[in-house]
Amino acid sequence: MSKSKAATTAATGASSRQKGVSQPKPNPRWGREEETEFFAKKVKLFRQGKISEDEFRRFRLQHGAYGSRLHADYSMVRIKVPAGEITPDQIEKIASMSEAFSIGSAHVTTRQNIQLHWVQLEDVSEVMRGLVESGLTTREACGNTVRNVMCSHFAGVCPNEEFDPTPYSMAIAKFFLRNPMCQNLPRKFKINFGCCEKHGLVKVADIGLIPATKQGDDGSSRTRGFRIYLGGGLGAASFIGHLLEDFTPEDRVLATCMATVRLFDRHGNRENMARNRMRYLVHEMGWEKFQKMVLKERVAVEMTTSLATAANYDVAAQQDPRQMPKAPKMVRLPMFDKVTKDGPAFERWLHSNAVAQKQEGYFTVFITLGAGDITASQLRVLASAIRDLSAEGVARLTPQQNFAVRYVRGTDLAEFYDRLATAGLANPGALTIASAVGCSGTTSCNLAITNSHRLAKEVQRKFLELGLDTDNSLADATIKISGCPNSCGQHEIATIGFFGGASRIGNAMSPTYTMLFGGSAGEAGELGRAVMRVPAKRVMDALLKIIETYRAERAGEGETLHQWITRIVKGQGTGSVKGLEEIKALLTPVIQLPPAEQDPDAYRDFGSDSKFTAKTARGECAA
């Protein structure tokens, strides 16, 4: 889906338009009340010393509670949002929970979850209880389970999709939630649905699925199915997924997923936590052998799965029965192909935050967050705007750590913007290089080495200040930042990615980032190539130098930053910069730090006024 150049629109009959929908979408029921009581009881037993720390750790991770960095009495509560779809009622409940039990804000992750940080361990069950009331759950958001099932936020509105995969993703999520077959896997397991080849992180998941159709036997109809990729994933060692077969009919999707999970459960490495994701199994076994095992196992699944078990996978039950009302007849006014940072704020926002849907007259609107953070008061304003101005009446979370609100009438875009502006949510740049991704980093994660979260915010602030969101040639580039090599910030599929580390420079330790070039989650699926280490306080200088060089050396006005970097990675540069070695030579003088005694702040991490140390603790990613 191409980004709308953001049009101001007018309509006939606007005074009689109907906003919202007559019947809001009911909250799905993912949570269970009894699990909240059980969690509270387990906390008491743990405090009384009646269960071991390791036993309790596995239990709380299974129920979505991470330990917080260096503070055992606090937890991060991760809320599963299957397909990223969330209702206004649920958003308002999360706002209330964040005020009552957290720090008054929530965090959107790259996998369509929402996290509440710094929750007292004894309060976790109360948060869970509140979430259950709105239909949400934290169950299996962490631990060695099937994690949140993702679905492209463009699913259902993308002009390039064969059909809407949302009901299938919801059905798969429901089938595996609390399913005995995946309660003790060797490691976490991720399933992602795309809407087309371009959207959705399907090639960097354990199972990735793209809707496809095939000519039917009668020659007139088309059969629904999927292109399924297996064995992808991001981390200290990353792999792009392999295509299982040209076409998997929709009636074999469940069996294919079950077969893959069962094989991983049987053959996955349970000894070495550093190499026990399914992508290592596929890599070490070899794709051809693994592929044959999956196809053989699928036959066994189909022969032995009972009707009662198969009934738990119900795509029809996940269909939205509502009909979206037609949008008012549109009269398009001039489109804002060119905007400036000093131009009208609404035009600048519309340029980068609104996308025309395949449904005529409707737009998907993106809410730009700072590294995924949003306050309770902002959540309430957003929920109200969704309820009043989205015909669909729900929002989707995005891998860019933003919200996407679909089915907003073109006639309502200005009002939607005004609502967001009252809460400080009207920042532009959502679909541009300015929307930098950053994992939570040292703000809460035990494994993090650097404050990637704060760096992502600094990049966004600086880029918006410079107006880089208004440059169309930068729009297809992405910046993603992780606080360690484990890629929660998805740095390996960014145009320019960074992962945190530490380096000794002279006599002082400095937070540093390894910079990568040329990653992409699109049609080809490319992992970034490491370029060099950059001190944290020189990342901004390096980025601006890269953009300056690109503008001077690109092959014509039509070449985008992402295209230029892709050429550089391949060693096909046409100017003074031919490849990565020239990039390193160009940036080396830019990233130098003065002696620590002259500028001690240059050796501190973002958000810290103390001496940098690369202190980490036991990771919470596995049970």
C-alpha positions in Angstrom: 0.0 0.0 0.0 1.5 3.3 -1.0 1.4 6.1 1.5 -1.2 8.8 0.8 0.3 12.1 -0.2 -2.3 13.2 2.3 -5.2 15.0 0.8 -7.6 17.5 2.3 -11.1 16.4 1.3 -14.5 17.9 1.1 -17.8 16.0 0.8 -21.4 16.4 -0.2 -24.0 15.8 2.4 -21.5 16.1 5.2 -24.1 17.5 7.6 -26.0 14.2 7.6 -23.0 11.9 7.9 -23.0 9.1 10.5 -20.0 8.9 12.6 -18.8 5.6 14.2 -20.9 2.5 13.8 -24.3 1.7 15.3 -23.0 -1.5 16.8 -19.5 -1.3 18.2 -17.3 -4.4 17.9 -17.6 -6.5 21.2 -14.5 -7.1 23.2 -13.1 -10.6 22.5 -12.8 -12.8 25.6 -9.2 -13.8 25.9 -8.8 -13.6 29.7 -10.0 -15.9 32.5 -10.9 -14.7 36.0 -9.6 -17.9 37.7 -6.1 -17.3 36.4 -5.9 -14.0 38.3 -6.8 -15.7 41.6 -4.3 -18.5 40.9 -1.6 -15.9 40.2 -2.3 -14.1 43.5 -2.1 -17.4 45.4 1.2 -18.3 43.8 2.7 -14.9 44.8 1.8 -15.6 48.4 3.3 -19.1 48.3 6.5 -17.6 46.8 6.7 -14.9 49.4 6.3 -17.6 52.1 9.2 -19.6 50.6 6.9 -22.5 49.7 7.9 -22.6 46.1 11.3 -22.0 44.6 12.4 -18.9 42.7 12.9 -20.9 39.5 9.5 -22.5 39.8 7.8 -19.2 40.4 9.8 -17.5 37.6 8.5 -20.1 35.1 5.0 -19.6 36.3 4.9 -15.8 36.2 6.5 -15.7 32.7 3.8 -18.2 31.5 1.3 -15.6 32.8 2.9 -12.5 31.2 4.9 -11.0 34.1 8.6 -10.2 33.5 11.0 -9.3 36.2 12.1 -5.7 36.0 15.8 -4.7 35.7 17.6 -5.2 39.0 14.4 -4.9 41.0 12.9 -8.3 42.0 9.8 -6.8 43.7 8.6 -5.2 40.4 7.3 -6.7 37.2 6.7 -5.7 33.7 3.2 -6.9 32.7 2.9 -7.7 29.0 -0.6 -7.7 27.5 -1.4 -9.8 24.6 -3.2 -8.1 21.8 -3.9 -10.8 19.1 -3.6 -9.4 15.6 -2.9 -6.0 17.3 -6.6 -5.3 17.3 -7.8 -3.3 20.4 -11.1 -1.7 21.3 -11.7 1.8 22.9 -13.0 0.1 26.0 -9.8 -2.0 26.3 -7.6 1.1 25.7 -9.4 2.9 28.5 -9.0 0.0 30.8 -5.3 -0.1 30.2 -5.2 3.6 31.0 -6.8 3.0 34.3 -4.5 0.1 35.1 -1.5 2.2 34.3 -2.5 4.9 36.7 -3.6 2.6 39.5 -0.7 0.1 39.4 2.0 1.3 37.0 3.7 4.6 36.2 0.8 6.3 34.4 1.9 5.3 30.9 1.9 2.2 28.6 4.4 1.0 26.1 3.6 -0.4 22.6 6.0 -3.2 21.5 7.2 -4.2 18.1 5.1 -7.4 18.3 1.7 -5.7 18.9 1.7 -6.2 22.7 1.2 -3.5 25.3 3.4 -3.4 28.4 2.9 -1.8 31.8 6.2 -1.3 33.6 7.1 -1.2 37.3 4.1 -3.0 38.7 4.5 -4.3 42.3 4.5 -8.1 42.2 1.5 -8.2 44.6 -0.4 -5.9 42.2 0.1 -8.0 39.1 -3.0 -10.1 39.8 -5.1 -6.9 40.2 -3.9 -5.7 36.8 -4.7 -9.1 35.3 -8.2 -8.9 36.9 -8.8 -5.5 35.3 -7.7 -6.8 32.0 -10.0 -9.8 32.1 -12.9 -7.5 32.6 -12.2 -5.9 29.2 -11.5 -9.3 27.5 -7.7 -9.0 27.5 -5.1 -11.5 28.9 -1.4 -11.7 29.7 -1.4 -15.5 29.4 1.5 -16.7 27.4 2.7 -13.3 26.5 6.1 -14.5 27.8 7.8 -17.8 28.4 8.4 -20.8 26.3 5.0 -20.7 24.5 3.3 -19.5 21.3 3.6 -15.8 21.8 1.2 -13.1 20.6 0.0 -13.9 17.1 0.7 -10.9 14.9 -1.3 -9.7 11.8 -0.5 -6.8 9.5 -2.2 -3.6 10.6 -3.2 -3.1 6.9 -5.0 -6.4 6.8 -8.5 -5.9 5.3 -7.7 -2.4 3.9 -4.7 -3.1 1.7 -5.3 -3.0 -2.0 -2.6 -5.6 -2.7 -4.0 -8.3 -0.4 -5.8 -11.4 -1.8 -8.1 -11.5 1.2 -8.2 -10.3 4.9 -6.1 -12.7 7.0 -7.3 -11.2 10.3 -9.9 -13.9 11.1 -7.3 -16.6 10.5 -4.8 -15.0 12.8 -7.4 -14.7 15.5 -8.4 -18.3 15.1 -4.8 -19.5 15.3 -4.3 -17.3 18.4 -7.3 -18.8 20.1 -6.4 -22.3 19.2 -2.9 -22.2 20.7 -3.8 -20.1 23.8 -3.6 -22.5 26.8 -3.2 -25.4 24.4 -1.4 -28.3 26.2 0.7 -28.9 23.1 2.6 -25.6 23.5 2.9 -25.0 27.3 6.5 -26.2 27.6 8.3 -25.6 24.3 12.1 -25.5 24.1 11.8 -21.8 23.6 9.3 -19.1 22.6 7.5 -19.4 19.3 6.3 -16.6 17.0 3.6 -16.7 14.3 3.1 -13.7 12.0 0.4 -13.0 9.4 1.0 -10.5 6.6 -1.7 -9.1 4.2 0.6 -9.1 1.2 4.3 -9.5 0.3 5.1 -6.0 1.5 3.3 -5.8 4.9 3.8 -8.1 7.9 7.0 -9.6 9.4 6.3 -13.0 7.9 9.9 -13.9 6.9 11.4 -13.3 10.4 9.0 -15.5 12.3 8.9 -19.2 13.2 5.8 -19.4 11.1 4.9 -16.6 8.7 1.8 -16.6 6.5 0.8 -14.5 3.5 -2.7 -14.8 1.9 -2.7 -16.3 -1.5 -5.3 -17.7 -4.0 -5.2 -20.4 -6.6 -7.4 -21.1 -9.6 -10.0 -23.6 -8.7 -10.7 -26.9 -10.5 -13.8 -25.4 -12.2 -11.7 -22.7 -13.7 -14.0 -19.9 -12.6 -13.4 -19.7 -8.8 -10.3 -19.1 -6.8 -9.3 -21.2 -3.7 -8.0 -19.4 -0.6 -4.8 -20.4 1.0 -1.4 -19.1 2.2 2.2 -18.9 1.3 3.8 -20.2 4.5 7.4 -19.4 5.6 9.2 -21.4 8.3 12.3 -21.0 10.4 12.8 -17.2 10.3 13.6 -15.1 13.3 15.7 -12.3 14.7 18.3 -12.4 17.5 22.0 -12.8 18.2 21.9 -15.0 15.0 19.1 -14.3 12.6 17.6 -16.1 9.6 15.1 -15.4 6.9 12.3 -18.0 6.7 12.0 -20.6 4.0 8.9 -21.1 1.8 7.3 -24.5 2.7 5.4 -24.9 -0.6 4.0 -22.8 -3.3 0.5 -22.9 -1.9 -1.1 -24.2 1.3 -4.9 -24.4 1.1 -6.8 -22.7 3.9 -8.1 -26.1 5.2 -4.5 -27.2 5.8 -3.3 -24.1 7.7 -4.1 -25.4 11.2 -2.5 -28.8 10.5 0.6 -27.1 9.1 1.0 -24.9 12.2 0.4 -27.9 14.5 2.9 -30.0 12.7 5.6 -27.3 12.9 5.0 -26.7 16.6 5.0 -30.5 17.4 8.3 -31.0 15.5 9.9 -28.1 17.4 8.6 -29.5 20.7 10.2 -32.9 20.0 13.5 -31.8 18.3 14.2 -28.4 19.6 17.4 -27.9 21.7 16.4 -27.9 25.4 20.0 -27.8 26.7 21.5 -24.7 25.2 19.3 -21.6 25.7 21.4 -19.6 23.3 20.5 -21.9 20.4 17.1 -23.3 21.2 14.8 -21.2 18.9 13.4 -23.1 16.0 15.5 -21.2 13.5 18.6 -22.9 14.9 16.9 -26.3 14.5 16.1 -25.6 10.9 19.6 -24.2 10.2 21.4 -27.1 11.8 19.2 -29.8 10.4 19.1 -28.3 6.9 16.0 -26.9 5.3 15.2 -29.8 2.9 15.2 -32.3 5.7 13.1 -30.1 8.0 10.7 -29.3 5.1 10.1 -33.1 4.5 9.5 -33.6 8.2 6.9 -30.9 8.4 5.0 -32.3 5.3 5.1 -35.8 6.8 4.1 -34.6 10.2 1.2 -32.6 8.7 -0.3 -35.8 7.3 0.0 -37.5 10.7 -1.7 -34.5 12.3 -4.6 -34.6 9.8 -5.1 -38.3 10.4 -5.1 -38.1 14.2 -6.6 -34.8 15.1 -10.1 -35.2 16.6 -13.1 -33.2 15.4 -13.3 -31.7 18.8 -9.8 -30.4 18.7 -10.2 -29.0 15.1 -13.4 -27.3 16.2 -11.3 -25.0 18.5 -9.9 -23.5 15.3 -12.9 -21.5 14.0 -12.2 -18.9 11.4 -15.9 -18.2 10.8 -16.4 -17.2 14.4 -13.6 -14.6 14.1 -15.2 -12.9 11.1 -16.5 -9.4 11.8 -20.2 -9.6 10.8 -20.7 -5.8 10.6 -20.9 -4.0 7.3 -18.9 -0.8 7.2 -21.1 2.2 6.2 -20.2 3.8 2.9 -18.1 7.0 3.2 -19.6 10.3 1.9 -18.9 11.1 -1.7 -15.4 12.6 -1.9 -14.3 15.7 -3.7 -10.5 15.6 -3.6 -8.6 18.8 -3.3 -4.9 19.3 -4.2 -2.7 16.7 -2.6 0.3 17.7 -0.4 3.1 16.1 -2.4 5.4 18.7 -1.0 5.2 20.0 2.6 7.7 21.8 4.7 8.5 21.8 8.4 7.3 25.4 8.7 4.0 24.8 6.7 0.6 24.2 8.2 0.9 21.5 10.9 -2.2 19.6 9.7 -0.8 19.3 6.2 2.5 18.0 7.5 0.7 15.5 9.7 -1.5 14.4 6.9 1.4 13.9 4.6 3.1 11.3 6.7 0.3 9.9 9.0 -2.7 9.1 6.6 -3.0 6.3 4.1 -5.9 5.9 1.6 -7.6 2.5 2.0 -8.9 0.3 -0.8 -12.3 1.3 0.5 -13.1 4.6 -1.2 -13.3 7.6 1.0 -11.7 5.9 4.0 -8.2 6.4 5.4 -6.0 4.6 7.9 -4.6 7.2 10.4 -1.3 6.6 12.3 -0.6 8.0 15.7 3.1 8.7 16.2 4.4 7.6 19.6 7.9 8.2 21.0 9.4 4.7 21.0 6.0 3.2 21.8 5.2 5.3 24.9 1.8 6.8 25.6 0.3 8.2 28.8 -3.0 7.3 30.4 -4.6 10.6 29.5 -3.5 10.3 25.9 -4.9 6.7 25.8 -8.3 8.1 26.9 -8.3 10.8 24.2 -7.3 8.3 21.6 -10.1 5.9 22.7 -12.6 8.6 22.4 -11.5 9.6 18.9 -11.6 6.0 17.8 -15.1 5.5 19.2 -16.4 8.7 17.5 -14.5 8.9 14.2 -13.6 5.3 13.1 -16.3 3.4 11.3 -14.6 0.2 12.4 -14.4 1.3 16.0 -11.1 -0.4 16.8 -7.4 0.3 16.5 -4.4 -1.8 15.4 -1.0 -1.8 17.0 1.9 -1.6 14.6 5.5 -3.0 14.5 6.7 0.6 14.4 5.3 1.0 18.0 2.4 3.2 16.8 -1.3 3.0 16.7 -3.2 2.6 13.4 -6.9 3.7 13.3 -8.7 2.5 10.2 -11.9 3.5 8.5 -11.6 7.2 9.2 -13.6 9.2 6.7 -11.6 11.7 4.7 -14.2 14.3 5.9 -13.2 13.6 9.5 -9.4 13.8 9.2 -9.2 17.4 10.3 -11.3 16.6 13.4 -9.3 13.5 14.2 -6.1 15.6 14.0 -7.6 18.2 16.3 -8.6 15.6 18.9 -5.0 14.2 18.8 -3.5 17.6 19.1 -5.3 18.3 22.4 -3.4 15.4 23.9 0.0 15.9 22.3 -0.6 13.0 19.9 -0.5 14.9 16.6 3.2 14.5 15.9 3.9 13.9 12.2 6.4 11.3 10.8 4.7 8.0 11.6 5.4 6.5 8.1 8.8 8.1 7.7 12.4 7.7 8.8 11.5 9.9 11.8 9.5 7.1 13.5 12.5 5.4 15.0 11.9 2.1 16.8 13.5 1.4 20.2 13.1 -1.5 22.6 12.8 -0.8 26.3 16.6 -1.1 26.8 18.1 -0.3 30.2 14.9 1.4 31.3 13.6 -2.0 32.3 15.3 -5.0 30.5 17.8 -7.2 32.4 19.7 -8.1 29.2 20.1 -4.5 27.9 23.4 -2.8 27.8 22.3 0.6 26.4 19.3 2.9 26.7 18.0 2.2 23.2 14.6 3.5 24.2 15.8 7.0 25.0 18.1 7.0 21.9 15.1 6.2 19.6 13.2 9.2 21.2 16.2 11.4 20.6 16.4 10.4 17.0 12.7 11.1 16.5 12.9 14.5 18.2 15.9 15.6 16.2 14.5 14.4 12.8 11.2 16.1 13.4 13.0 19.3 14.4 14.9 19.2 11.1 11.8 18.4 9.1 13.2 15.1 7.7 9.7 13.7 7.8 8.8 16.0 5.0 11.4 14.6 2.6 9.8 12.0 0.4 13.2 10.5 -0.5 13.7 9.5 3.1 10.2 8.1 3.8 10.9 4.5 2.9 14.0 4.2 5.2 13.7 2.9 8.7 15.8 3.2 11.9 15.5 0.5 14.5 17.5 0.3 17.7 18.0 -2.5 20.2 19.7 -2.3 23.6 21.6 -5.6 23.0 22.2 -8.1 20.2 18.9 -9.9 20.8 16.9 -7.7 18.3 13.8 -6.8 20.3 14.1 -3.5 18.5 14.4 -5.5 15.2 17.6 -3.7 14.2 18.5 -6.4 11.6 15.5 -5.5 9.3 16.1 -1.8 9.4 17.6 0.4 6.6 19.9 1.6 9.4 19.9 -0.6 12.5 21.8 -0.3 15.8 22.3 -2.8 18.7 23.8 -1.8 22.0 27.2 -2.8 23.5 30.1 -1.4 25.3 33.6 -0.4 24.3 36.7 0.8 26.0 37.9 4.1 24.5 41.1 5.2 26.1 40.8 4.6 29.8 37.0 4.8 29.9 34.0 2.6 29.1 31.5 4.0 26.6 28.0 2.8 25.5 28.3 2.0 21.9 26.1 0.7 19.1 27.0 -1.6 16.2 25.5 -0.1 13.1 24.0 -2.2 10.4 23.0 -1.3 6.8 20.5 -2.6 4.3 18.0 -4.7 6.3 14.4 -5.1 5.1 11.3 -7.0 6.1 9.7 -6.6 2.7 9.3 -8.9 -0.3 12.9 -10.1 -0.4 13.6 -10.1 3.3 17.1 -9.0 3.9 19.2 -8.9 7.1 21.4 -5.9 7.7 25.2 -6.0 7.3 27.3 -4.8 10.2 29.3 -1.6 9.3 31.0 -0.3 12.4 30.7 0.6 16.1 29.4 4.0 17.0 29.5 5.6 20.5 26.0 6.3 21.7 26.5 10.1 21.8 27.7 10.1 18.2 24.9 8.1 16.7 23.0 11.3 15.8 26.1 12.7 14.1 26.6 9.5 12.1 23.0 9.5 10.9 23.1 13.1 9.8 26.4 12.5 7.9 24.9 9.5 6.2 21.9 11.5 5.0 24.1 14.4 3.9 26.3 11.9 1.9 23.2 10.3 0.3 21.9 13.6 -0.9 25.2 14.4 -2.5 25.8 11.0 -4.1 22.4 9.5 -5.0 21.8 8.4 -8.5 19.3 11.1 -9.4 16.3 12.7 -7.6 14.3 9.5 -7.8 16.6 7.3 -5.7 15.5 7.0 -2.1 17.8 6.6 0.9 16.8 3.0 1.3 17.6 2.3 -2.4 21.0 4.0 -2.1 22.0 2.1 1.1 21.0 -1.1 -0.6 23.4 -0.3 -3.5 26.2 0.6 -1.0 25.8 -2.8 0.8 26.2 -4.5 -2.6 29.3 -2.4 -3.3 27.6 -0.6 -6.2 28.0 3.0 -5.2 28.7 5.3 -8.1 30.3 8.3 -6.3 33.1 8.5 -3.8 31.3 6.0 -1.6 31.4 2.6 -3.4 30.6 0.3 -0.5 30.8 -0.2 3.3 34.5 0.4 3.6 34.1 3.9 2.2 31.2 4.5 4.6 33.5 3.5 7.5 36.2 5.8 6.3 33.7 8.6 5.9 32.2 8.2 9.4 35.4 7.5 11.4 36.3 11.1 12.0 32.6 12.0 12.8 32.3 9.5 15.6 35.5 10.2 17.5 35.1 11.0 21.2 37.4 13.5 23.0 39.3 12.2 26.1 36.9 11.3 28.9 38.4 13.9 31.2 37.6 16.7 28.7 34.0 15.6 28.1 32.8 13.0 30.5 29.2 13.4 29.3 30.2 11.9 25.9 30.9 8.6 27.8 27.5 8.5 29.5 24.5 6.9 28.1 21.3 8.8 27.2 19.1 9.5 30.2 22.0 8.9 32.7 24.2 11.3 34.6 26.3 8.6 36.1 29.4 6.7 34.9 28.5 4.1 32.3 28.8 0.4 33.2 27.8 -2.5 31.1 25.8 -4.2 33.9 23.3 -6.8 33.0 21.3 -9.5 34.8 19.7 -12.8 34.1 17.5 -12.6 31.1 13.7 -13.1 31.3 13.1 -14.1 27.6 12.9 -17.8 28.4 11.2 -19.7 31.2 
